[in-house]
Amino acid sequence: MRIGPIGIDPMASQPVTIDEYLDELLARLRGRPAAVRRTLAEAEAHLRDAADAEVAAGATPAEAEARAIARFGEVRVVARAANAISGGLLGTLVGPLLAVGARLAAVGFAAIAVGALLAHALAALTSTGFVFGVPGTAGRPAAANHWLAVQPGARGWRAAGALENSDDTLVLRLGLALAGLIVAVAVVIVTRRCRPLPGVLPVVGMTAFGGTGAVLLAGGLVDVYTPFEWGRGLWLVDGAVALAVGIAFAGGFLSDVRRRVA
């Protein structure tokens, strides 16, 4: 593959030396190691030759490197073009998107596990009924007899339902979270060479987890009932965990913005 001069944004901040340019280019390149090495070697050869020509024309070494870099192109543009050639669709779009999805899934499954454990901790501090109980708006559930059968020591069907929900939450959620986390981490490892698209991970993370956290907290406050989730404390705990993750992603987003502006 041959890399030549590419149109640049004159307002973009560029590295001031060829070595700095190559360091940043290496950090942005994706694909097979052999392709990355070849791209980097061709870029260095082109830049060194251009700088030598500038020196021969009377420029100082610093001026020569700066001019060679300016003509070669903004490092982000060069890296994007090289990745498109060496990686194809998988390397430039599908791979990075899959990498983002796998990382978000891993965080999500970890949050599910943390929420289940915190819910049981909250139940120990308050009551099983508060965290896992049937909301007052739900009415008597059809499964009352089943709950009483599997929780014979409970005082009434509501208490039995809360105890059964508590047991199911611990076993099913932790099992789901563990299985999902294993799969997500495996995908992260497989896509480790696919760098997530810049800025996508924190933006999607803070939006998805922040929005989910707000909805769950609102659900806990109004004591809603769904076939998939009931127990006011459980809604509140899950909402708090999701919101905390969203805030963490927002912090990463702001840090990235500050770094780019600086």
C-alpha positions in Angstrom: 0.0 0.0 0.0 1.3 3.4 -0.9 0.4 6.5 1.2 0.7 9.9 -0.4 -0.2 13.4 0.5 -3.8 13.9 1.7 -5.8 17.0 2.1 -5.6 18.5 5.6 -7.5 20.8 7.9 -5.2 23.8 8.3 -6.7 24.6 11.7 -6.0 21.1 13.1 -3.2 20.7 15.6 -0.4 18.7 14.2 2.6 17.0 15.8 5.7 19.2 15.4 8.2 16.5 14.7 8.2 13.4 12.5 8.8 11.1 15.5 5.8 12.6 17.3 3.7 12.2 14.1 4.6 8.6 13.8 3.9 7.9 17.4 0.4 9.3 17.1 -0.1 7.5 13.8 0.8 4.2 15.4 -1.7 4.8 18.1 -4.5 5.3 15.6 -3.7 2.5 13.2 -5.8 -0.7 13.3 -5.5 -4.1 11.6 -3.0 -6.8 11.3 0.4 -6.1 12.9 2.2 -6.7 9.5 -0.1 -4.1 7.8 0.4 -1.6 10.6 4.2 -2.0 10.4 4.1 -1.6 6.6 2.0 1.5 6.8 4.2 3.1 9.5 7.4 2.3 7.5 6.0 3.9 4.3 4.8 6.9 6.2 8.2 7.4 7.8 10.0 7.0 4.5 7.8 9.5 2.8 8.2 12.0 5.7 12.0 11.6 5.9 12.4 12.0 2.2 10.3 15.2 2.1 12.1 16.6 5.1 15.5 15.9 3.5 14.3 17.7 0.3 13.3 20.7 2.4 16.7 20.8 4.2 18.4 20.6 0.8 16.4 23.6 -0.3 17.6 25.7 2.7 15.1 25.0 5.5 16.2 24.2 9.0 15.6 20.6 10.2 12.7 21.7 12.4 11.1 23.7 9.6 11.7 20.8 7.2 9.9 18.3 9.4 7.0 20.7 10.0 6.6 21.3 6.2 6.8 17.6 5.4 4.1 16.8 8.0 1.8 19.6 6.8 2.0 18.3 3.2 1.6 14.7 4.2 -1.7 15.3 6.0 -3.4 15.4 9.3 -2.6 12.3 11.3 -6.3 11.4 11.8 -7.1 11.6 8.1 -4.0 9.5 7.2 -4.9 6.9 9.8 -8.5 6.7 8.7 -7.4 6.2 5.1 -4.9 3.5 6.0 -7.4 1.7 8.1 -10.0 1.7 5.4 -7.5 0.1 3.0 -6.0 -2.5 5.3 -9.1 -3.3 7.4 -12.0 -3.0 5.0 -15.5 -2.8 6.3 -14.8 -5.1 9.3 -11.8 -3.1 10.4 -13.3 0.4 10.0 -16.9 0.0 11.0 -18.2 -3.4 12.1 -15.1 -4.2 14.2 -15.1 -0.9 16.2 -18.9 -1.0 16.7 -18.7 -4.6 17.9 -15.9 -3.5 20.3 -18.1 -0.8 21.7 -21.1 -3.1 22.0 -19.0 -5.7 23.8 -17.6 -3.2 26.3 -21.0 -1.8 27.0 -22.5 -5.3 27.5 -19.7 -6.2 29.9 -20.4 -3.1 31.9 -24.1 -3.8 31.8 -23.8 -7.4 33.0 -21.4 -6.3 35.8 -24.0 -3.7 36.8 -26.7 -6.4 37.0 -24.6 -8.4 39.3 -23.8 -5.5 41.5 -27.4 -4.5 41.6 -28.5 -7.9 42.7 -26.0 -8.0 45.5 -26.8 -4.4 46.7 -30.5 -5.2 46.6 -30.0 -8.1 49.1 -27.8 -5.8 51.2 -30.5 -3.2 51.3 -33.1 -5.9 52.2 -30.9 -6.8 55.2 -30.9 -3.2 56.3 -34.6 -2.5 55.6 -36.9 -5.4 54.8 -37.4 -8.1 52.2 -40.9 -6.7 51.5 -39.6 -3.2 50.8 -36.9 -4.4 48.3 -38.6 -7.4 46.7 -42.3 -7.1 47.7 -45.4 -6.9 45.5 -46.3 -3.2 44.9 -49.5 -2.0 46.4 -50.9 -1.2 43.0 -50.6 -4.7 41.7 -53.5 -6.4 43.5 -53.4 -10.1 44.6 -51.2 -12.0 42.1 -52.4 -15.2 40.5 -49.3 -17.0 41.7 -50.1 -16.5 45.4 -50.8 -20.2 46.0 -47.5 -21.1 44.4 -45.6 -18.6 46.6 -47.2 -19.9 49.7 -46.3 -23.5 48.7 -42.6 -22.7 48.1 -42.3 -20.4 51.1 -44.4 -22.2 53.8 -42.9 -20.2 56.6 -44.0 -16.8 55.2 -46.8 -14.8 56.9 -49.2 -14.3 54.0 -48.9 -14.4 50.3 -47.3 -11.0 50.0 -44.5 -12.0 52.3 -44.2 -15.3 50.4 -44.0 -13.5 47.1 -41.3 -11.1 48.4 -39.2 -14.1 49.6 -39.5 -15.9 46.3 -38.7 -12.8 44.4 -35.6 -12.3 46.6 -34.4 -15.9 46.0 -35.1 -15.7 42.2 -33.3 -12.3 42.0 -30.1 -13.6 43.6 -30.0 -16.9 41.6 -31.3 -15.8 38.2 -29.7 -12.4 38.0 -26.3 -13.5 39.2 -26.4 -16.5 36.8 -27.5 -14.3 33.9 -24.9 -11.7 34.7 -22.1 -14.2 35.0 -22.9 -15.9 31.8 -23.4 -12.6 29.9 -20.2 -11.2 31.4 -18.2 -14.2 30.2 -19.5 -13.9 26.6 -19.0 -10.1 26.6 -15.4 -10.4 27.9 -14.7 -13.0 25.3 -15.9 -10.7 22.5 -13.8 -7.8 24.0 -10.8 -10.1 23.8 -11.5 -11.1 20.2 -12.0 -7.5 19.2 -9.1 -6.1 21.2 -7.4 -4.9 18.0 -10.5 -3.1 16.9 -10.2 0.3 18.5 -13.7 1.7 19.5 -14.7 4.6 17.4 -13.5 7.8 19.2 -16.0 9.2 21.6 -18.7 6.6 20.8 -18.3 4.5 23.9 -18.7 7.3 26.5 -21.5 9.0 24.6 -23.5 5.8 24.2 -22.7 4.7 27.8 -23.8 7.8 29.5 -26.9 8.0 27.4 -28.0 4.4 27.8 -27.1 3.9 31.4 -28.1 7.4 32.5 -31.5 7.1 30.7 -32.1 3.6 32.1 -31.2 4.8 35.6 -33.6 7.7 35.4 -36.5 5.4 34.3 -35.8 2.8 37.0 -35.6 5.4 39.7 -38.9 7.0 38.5 -40.4 3.5 38.5 -39.3 2.9 42.1 -40.7 6.2 43.3 -44.2 5.5 41.8 -44.1 1.9 42.9 -44.9 0.5 39.4 -45.6 -3.1 38.6 -44.5 -5.1 35.5 -44.2 -8.8 34.8 -40.5 -8.5 34.6 -39.6 -6.3 37.7 -41.3 -5.6 40.9 -40.2 -4.5 44.3 -39.8 -0.8 45.0 -36.3 -1.2 46.5 -35.2 -3.3 43.6 -36.1 -0.6 41.2 -34.4 2.0 43.3 -31.2 0.0 43.6 -31.0 -0.9 39.9 -31.7 2.7 39.0 -29.0 4.0 41.3 -26.4 1.5 39.9 -27.3 2.4 36.3 -27.2 6.1 37.0 -23.8 5.8 38.7 -22.5 4.0 35.6 -23.9 6.7 33.4 -22.3 9.4 35.5 -18.9 7.5 35.2 -19.3 7.4 31.4 -20.2 11.1 31.4 -17.0 11.8 33.3 -15.0 10.0 30.7 -16.8 11.9 28.0 -16.0 15.3 29.6 -12.4 14.2 30.2 -12.1 13.3 26.5 -13.6 16.6 25.4 -11.1 18.5 27.7 -8.2 16.5 26.3 -9.2 17.3 22.7 -9.8 21.0 23.4 -6.5 21.4 25.3 
